[in-house]
């Protein structure tokens, strides 16, 4: 059932920022004068474009199309989709990157997700057909990155959106985005091979990222020893685990991945309740009342701290409760809220939307408001990162429209 628009001022401000970030070549990560953010980013541009789609905003929707065209134009011969592209005022590519310290893997499924959602929600099948070769190259490359041909993509450290965090191996977020991309692709361009691969991947995710005693000896268990050791040391978790490596599981709570799992229909009823309850307990314990990116944060002296300190190029941002080390992101909050909506927990989703708008309104510069900062400190609530981040606005728009009954295409 559709409801009336919620917090119209926050929604209006968020759409205004998305429009400001929209250029003829695509959607910028931020309108701030921070050079690396004034680029067409794959994941940022698609997420912002999806927000424009569900909002029915023609300008931002056109920005999604332009972003996808720019990314396709810069696709590498092997199939890589750029992490970001710098385009000048004449539409010429000045610079592009496929990743910094490591190549980006998530750009490939986000590209396919963006094309398919644009084509389905605008009813522009011709666009999907034109992008079909680029989508197939991206999906084929993901298959090659399975390496051992066992169904899961192997991801280098920093290969997903948390590019300065320490996850690597069979990172859950990448498997989920690939599943979404395969499902969308199967239905958008009538690709039965993608449908079959999606079905197989869904079962692999269910069997491997939520260790349960009854699954230990399953043929689908990717790493039976790691599965057994995790259960012996920790017992059964109450959420999907962030990654699996040859050395075992990393048990952080990854809010974005757990939200995506609900939207893709992977958890059973009890799992869905447990994971949402887990995230809600964390968010209710924090001043911003939003679920953090990864939890608990890694503190000095704990396993992973040295790797975290080394995993950046310019400035160390991942002190505990900041940035990707437990920071609170409105973008993640938007997806978490959509998961609450999918589970019919709309009262909690409305409360979360209020919190997203309240954070987006924060501004550290005197006399101003609506800073749309990148993230907030989990313990203090202080905004951090770059101002006027377009996907902070996108989180508010996606959740606001989700509460009104306007959803994305998940295949």
C-alpha positions as CSV (number, residue, x, y, z in Angstrom):
1,X,0.0,0.0,0.0
2,X,1.3,3.4,-0.9
3,X,1.5,6.1,1.8
4,X,1.9,9.8,1.7
5,X,5.4,11.3,1.2
6,X,7.4,11.4,4.4
7,X,9.5,14.4,5.5
8,X,8.9,16.4,2.3
9,X,11.7,18.9,3.1
10,X,14.3,16.2,3.5
11,X,13.2,14.5,0.3
12,X,13.1,17.8,-1.6
13,X,16.6,18.7,-0.4
14,X,18.0,15.3,-1.4
15,X,16.5,15.5,-4.9
16,X,17.9,19.0,-5.3
17,X,21.4,17.7,-4.5
18,X,21.0,14.7,-6.9
19,X,20.0,17.2,-9.6
20,X,23.0,19.4,-8.9
21,X,25.3,16.4,-9.1
22,X,23.8,15.4,-12.5
23,X,25.9,16.4,-15.5
24,X,25.6,15.6,-19.3
25,X,28.2,12.8,-18.7
26,X,26.7,11.3,-15.6
27,X,26.2,11.8,-11.9
28,X,29.0,13.1,-9.7
29,X,29.9,11.5,-6.4
30,X,29.8,15.0,-4.8
31,X,29.4,18.6,-5.9
32,X,32.1,19.7,-3.4
33,X,35.3,20.9,-4.9
34,X,37.1,17.7,-4.1
35,X,38.7,16.6,-7.4
36,X,38.3,12.8,-6.9
37,X,34.6,13.2,-6.0
38,X,33.8,15.3,-9.0
39,X,33.9,12.3,-11.2
40,X,31.5,9.8,-12.6
41,X,31.7,6.8,-10.2
42,X,30.3,3.5,-11.1
43,X,28.7,2.5,-7.7
44,X,27.8,6.1,-6.7
45,X,26.4,7.0,-10.0
46,X,24.2,3.8,-10.2
47,X,22.9,4.1,-6.7
48,X,22.1,7.8,-7.2
49,X,20.5,6.9,-10.6
50,X,18.4,4.2,-9.0
51,X,17.1,6.9,-6.5
52,X,16.2,9.1,-9.5
53,X,14.4,6.2,-11.1
54,X,12.2,5.4,-8.1
55,X,11.6,9.1,-7.6
56,X,10.4,9.5,-11.2
57,X,12.8,12.4,-11.6
58,X,13.6,12.8,-15.3
59,X,16.8,14.8,-14.8
60,X,18.4,12.3,-12.4
61,X,17.2,9.4,-14.5
62,X,18.9,10.9,-17.5
63,X,22.0,11.2,-15.4
64,X,21.9,7.5,-14.7
65,X,21.7,6.8,-18.5
66,X,24.6,9.1,-19.1
67,X,26.6,7.5,-16.3
68,X,26.1,4.1,-17.8
69,X,27.0,5.3,-21.3
70,X,30.2,6.8,-20.0
71,X,31.1,3.7,-18.1
72,X,30.4,1.5,-21.1
73,X,32.5,3.8,-23.3
74,X,35.4,3.3,-21.0
75,X,35.0,-0.4,-20.4
76,X,38.4,-2.1,-20.7
77,X,39.0,-4.7,-23.4
78,X,38.9,-7.5,-20.8
79,X,35.6,-6.3,-19.5
80,X,36.5,-4.2,-16.5
81,X,34.1,-1.3,-15.7
82,X,35.9,1.8,-14.4
83,X,35.7,2.7,-10.8
84,X,35.5,6.4,-11.8
85,X,35.9,8.6,-14.9
86,X,36.8,12.2,-15.1
87,X,35.1,14.0,-18.0
88,X,35.7,17.6,-19.0
89,X,33.1,20.2,-20.0
90,X,33.3,19.1,-23.6
91,X,32.5,15.5,-22.7
92,X,36.0,14.2,-23.3
93,X,37.5,11.7,-20.9
94,X,40.5,13.2,-19.1
95,X,41.3,10.4,-16.7
96,X,39.8,7.1,-15.5
97,X,40.6,4.5,-12.9
98,X,39.8,0.8,-12.5
99,X,40.9,0.9,-8.9
100,X,43.6,2.2,-6.7
101,X,45.6,-0.2,-4.5
102,X,43.4,-3.0,-5.9
103,X,41.0,-3.3,-8.8
104,X,37.4,-2.8,-8.1
105,X,35.1,-5.8,-8.6
106,X,31.7,-4.3,-7.5
107,X,31.7,-1.9,-10.5
108,X,30.8,-4.8,-12.8
109,X,27.5,-5.9,-11.1
110,X,26.5,-2.4,-10.3
111,X,26.8,-1.5,-14.0
112,X,24.5,-4.5,-15.0
113,X,22.1,-3.6,-12.2
114,X,22.0,0.0,-13.4
115,X,21.4,-0.9,-17.1
116,X,18.6,-3.4,-16.3
117,X,16.8,-1.2,-13.8
118,X,16.9,1.7,-16.2
119,X,15.6,-0.4,-19.1
120,X,12.8,-2.0,-17.0
121,X,11.6,1.1,-15.1
122,X,11.7,3.4,-18.2
123,X,10.5,0.6,-20.5
124,X,13.5,1.3,-22.8
125,X,14.4,-2.1,-24.0
126,X,16.4,-0.7,-26.9
127,X,18.9,0.7,-24.3
128,X,19.3,-2.7,-22.8
129,X,19.9,-4.3,-26.1
130,X,22.5,-1.7,-27.0
131,X,24.3,-2.3,-23.7
132,X,24.0,-6.1,-23.9
133,X,27.6,-6.7,-25.2
134,X,29.0,-4.6,-22.4
135,X,26.9,-6.4,-19.8
136,X,27.9,-9.8,-21.1
137,X,31.6,-8.9,-21.0
138,X,31.2,-7.7,-17.3
139,X,29.4,-10.9,-16.3
140,X,31.9,-13.1,-18.1
141,X,34.7,-11.4,-16.3
142,X,33.0,-12.1,-13.0
143,X,32.9,-15.8,-14.0
144,X,36.6,-15.7,-14.8
145,X,37.2,-14.2,-11.3
146,X,35.8,-17.3,-9.7
147,X,39.3,-18.7,-10.5
148,X,38.6,-22.2,-9.1
149,X,35.3,-22.4,-11.0
150,X,33.3,-23.2,-7.9
151,X,30.8,-20.5,-8.2
152,X,32.0,-17.6,-5.9
153,X,34.0,-14.6,-7.0
154,X,37.3,-14.0,-5.3
155,X,37.8,-10.4,-4.4
156,X,41.0,-8.6,-3.5
157,X,41.2,-6.4,-0.4
158,X,39.6,-3.1,-1.2
159,X,37.7,-4.5,-4.2
160,X,34.3,-3.5,-3.1
161,X,32.7,-0.2,-1.9
162,X,34.7,-0.4,1.4
163,X,37.8,0.3,-0.5
164,X,40.0,1.2,2.5
165,X,38.6,-1.6,4.7
166,X,40.2,-5.1,5.1
167,X,37.7,-7.5,3.7
168,X,39.0,-9.9,1.0
169,X,38.3,-13.4,-0.3
170,X,34.8,-14.5,-1.1
171,X,33.3,-11.1,0.0
172,X,29.5,-11.4,0.6
173,X,28.6,-8.0,-0.8
174,X,30.1,-9.0,-4.2
175,X,28.3,-12.3,-4.3
176,X,25.0,-10.6,-3.6
177,X,25.5,-7.8,-6.2
178,X,26.4,-10.5,-8.7
179,X,23.2,-12.4,-7.9
180,X,21.1,-9.3,-8.3
181,X,22.9,-8.5,-11.6
182,X,22.4,-12.1,-12.9
183,X,18.7,-12.1,-12.0
184,X,18.1,-8.8,-13.7
185,X,20.1,-9.7,-16.7
186,X,18.2,-13.0,-17.1
187,X,14.9,-11.2,-17.4
188,X,15.9,-8.1,-19.2
189,X,17.6,-9.7,-22.2
190,X,16.2,-13.2,-21.9
191,X,19.4,-14.9,-20.8
192,X,18.6,-18.4,-19.4
193,X,22.3,-19.0,-18.7
194,X,22.2,-16.1,-16.3
195,X,19.0,-17.4,-14.6
196,X,20.7,-20.8,-14.1
197,X,23.9,-19.3,-12.7
198,X,21.8,-17.1,-10.4
199,X,19.9,-20.1,-9.0
200,X,23.2,-21.8,-8.2
201,X,24.7,-18.8,-6.7
202,X,21.8,-18.2,-4.4
203,X,22.2,-21.7,-3.0
204,X,25.9,-21.2,-2.5
205,X,25.3,-18.0,-0.5
206,X,22.6,-19.7,1.7
207,X,24.9,-22.6,2.4
208,X,28.1,-20.7,3.2
209,X,27.6,-17.2,4.7
210,X,25.4,-18.2,7.7
211,X,27.1,-21.2,9.3
212,X,24.7,-23.6,10.7
213,X,25.3,-27.1,12.2
214,X,23.1,-28.8,9.8
215,X,25.0,-27.5,6.8
216,X,28.6,-28.4,8.0
217,X,28.7,-31.6,5.9
218,X,26.7,-30.3,3.0
219,X,28.3,-30.7,-0.5
220,X,27.5,-27.0,-1.0
221,X,29.7,-26.0,2.0
222,X,32.6,-24.2,0.3
223,X,35.1,-24.6,3.2
224,X,33.9,-27.3,5.6
225,X,36.8,-26.9,8.0
226,X,36.3,-23.1,8.3
227,X,32.5,-23.7,8.7
228,X,33.1,-26.2,11.5
229,X,35.7,-24.1,13.3
230,X,33.5,-21.0,13.3
231,X,30.6,-23.0,14.9
232,X,33.0,-24.5,17.5
233,X,34.4,-21.0,18.4
234,X,31.3,-18.8,18.1
235,X,28.2,-20.9,17.7
236,X,25.6,-20.1,15.1
237,X,25.5,-16.4,14.2
238,X,22.4,-14.2,13.9
239,X,23.3,-12.6,10.6
240,X,25.2,-13.3,7.4
241,X,29.0,-13.1,7.8
242,X,31.0,-10.5,5.9
243,X,33.4,-12.8,4.0
244,X,35.0,-16.2,3.8
245,X,38.7,-16.7,3.0
246,X,40.9,-19.8,2.8
247,X,41.9,-18.9,6.4
248,X,38.3,-18.8,7.7
249,X,35.4,-16.5,8.2
250,X,35.4,-12.8,9.1
251,X,32.4,-12.4,11.4
252,X,31.8,-8.6,11.2
253,X,28.2,-7.5,10.7
254,X,28.0,-6.0,7.3
255,X,24.8,-3.9,7.2
256,X,24.7,-3.3,3.4
257,X,25.1,-7.0,2.6
258,X,22.5,-8.1,5.2
259,X,20.1,-5.5,3.8
260,X,20.7,-6.7,0.2
261,X,20.1,-10.3,1.3
262,X,16.6,-9.4,2.5
263,X,15.8,-7.5,-0.7
264,X,17.0,-10.5,-2.7
265,X,14.8,-12.9,-0.7
266,X,17.6,-15.1,0.6
267,X,17.0,-15.5,4.4
268,X,14.2,-17.6,5.7
269,X,11.7,-16.0,8.1
270,X,13.7,-16.6,11.2
271,X,16.9,-15.5,9.7
272,X,15.3,-12.3,8.4
273,X,14.0,-11.5,11.9
274,X,17.3,-12.3,13.6
275,X,19.5,-10.2,11.2
276,X,17.1,-7.2,11.3
277,X,16.8,-7.4,15.1
278,X,20.6,-7.5,15.3
279,X,21.1,-4.4,13.2
280,X,18.3,-2.6,15.0
281,X,19.8,-3.3,18.4
282,X,23.1,-1.8,17.2
283,X,21.5,1.3,15.7
284,X,19.4,2.0,18.8
285,X,22.5,2.0,20.9
286,X,24.1,4.7,18.8
287,X,23.3,8.5,18.8
288,X,22.5,8.7,15.1
289,X,20.0,5.9,15.3
290,X,21.3,4.4,12.1
291,X,23.0,1.1,11.5
292,X,26.8,1.4,11.0
293,X,28.7,0.1,8.0
294,X,30.6,-2.7,9.7
295,X,30.3,-3.7,13.4
296,X,32.0,-4.0,15.7
297,X,34.8,-1.5,14.7
298,X,38.4,-2.7,14.8
299,X,40.3,-1.1,17.6
300,X,44.1,-0.5,18.0
301,X,45.8,-3.8,18.9
302,X,43.0,-6.0,17.6
303,X,43.3,-8.4,14.7
304,X,43.2,-6.4,11.5
305,X,44.3,-3.1,12.9
306,X,47.8,-3.1,11.3
307,X,46.2,-4.0,7.9
308,X,43.6,-1.3,8.3
309,X,46.3,1.3,9.1
310,X,48.2,0.3,5.9
311,X,45.1,0.2,3.6
312,X,45.0,3.8,2.3
313,X,46.8,6.0,-0.1
314,X,46.4,9.6,1.1
315,X,44.8,10.0,4.6
316,X,44.0,7.4,7.2
317,X,40.3,7.7,7.9
318,X,39.5,4.4,9.6
319,X,39.9,5.2,13.2
320,X,37.4,3.2,15.3
321,X,33.8,4.3,14.6
322,X,34.8,6.3,11.6
323,X,34.6,6.0,7.8
324,X,34.3,2.3,6.9
325,X,35.5,1.1,10.3
326,X,32.1,1.3,12.0
327,X,31.2,4.7,10.6
328,X,27.5,5.4,10.0
329,X,26.5,6.1,6.3
330,X,23.2,7.5,5.2
331,X,23.7,5.5,2.0
332,X,23.8,2.3,4.0
333,X,20.9,3.5,6.0
334,X,18.8,3.9,2.9
335,X,19.3,0.2,1.9
336,X,18.8,-1.0,5.5
337,X,15.5,0.9,5.5
338,X,14.4,-0.8,2.3
339,X,15.1,-4.1,3.9
340,X,12.9,-3.1,6.8
341,X,10.2,-2.2,4.3
342,X,10.5,-5.6,2.6
343,X,10.0,-7.3,6.0
344,X,6.9,-5.1,6.6
345,X,8.6,-3.4,9.5
346,X,7.5,0.0,8.2
347,X,7.3,1.8,11.6
348,X,11.0,1.2,12.1
349,X,11.7,2.2,8.5
350,X,9.9,5.5,9.1
351,X,12.0,6.2,12.2
352,X,15.1,5.4,10.3
353,X,14.1,7.8,7.5
354,X,13.8,10.5,10.1
355,X,17.3,9.7,11.3
356,X,18.7,9.8,7.8
357,X,17.1,13.2,7.1
358,X,18.4,14.5,10.5
359,X,21.9,13.5,9.7
360,X,21.8,14.8,6.2
361,X,20.7,18.1,7.7
362,X,23.8,18.4,9.9
363,X,26.4,20.9,8.8
364,X,29.7,21.8,10.5
365,X,30.0,25.2,8.8
366,X,28.3,27.9,10.9
367,X,25.1,29.4,9.6
368,X,24.5,26.6,7.1
369,X,22.6,23.3,7.1
370,X,22.0,20.3,4.9
371,X,25.6,19.3,4.6
372,X,24.9,15.7,3.3
373,X,28.1,14.4,4.7
374,X,29.6,11.1,3.7
375,X,29.3,9.5,7.1
376,X,29.0,10.1,10.8
377,X,31.1,9.0,13.8
378,X,29.2,6.1,15.4
379,X,29.8,7.2,19.0
380,X,29.7,11.0,18.8
381,X,27.4,11.5,15.8
382,X,29.8,14.1,14.3
383,X,29.7,14.3,10.5
384,X,32.9,13.2,8.6
385,X,34.2,12.9,5.1
386,X,33.2,14.9,2.1
387,X,30.2,17.3,2.1
388,X,27.3,17.2,-0.4
389,X,27.8,13.5,-1.1
390,X,25.2,12.5,-3.7
391,X,24.7,9.0,-2.4
392,X,23.9,10.4,1.1
393,X,21.0,12.1,-0.7
394,X,20.2,8.9,-2.6
395,X,19.8,6.9,0.7
396,X,17.1,9.3,1.8
397,X,15.3,9.2,-1.6
398,X,15.4,5.4,-1.9
399,X,14.0,4.9,1.5
400,X,11.4,7.6,1.2
401,X,10.1,6.2,-2.0
402,X,10.3,2.7,-0.7
403,X,8.0,3.7,2.1
404,X,5.6,5.0,-0.5
405,X,5.6,1.6,-2.3
406,X,8.0,2.4,-5.1
407,X,10.6,-0.3,-5.5
408,X,13.5,-1.3,-7.6
409,X,13.8,-4.2,-10.1
410,X,15.5,-7.2,-8.4
411,X,14.8,-9.7,-11.1
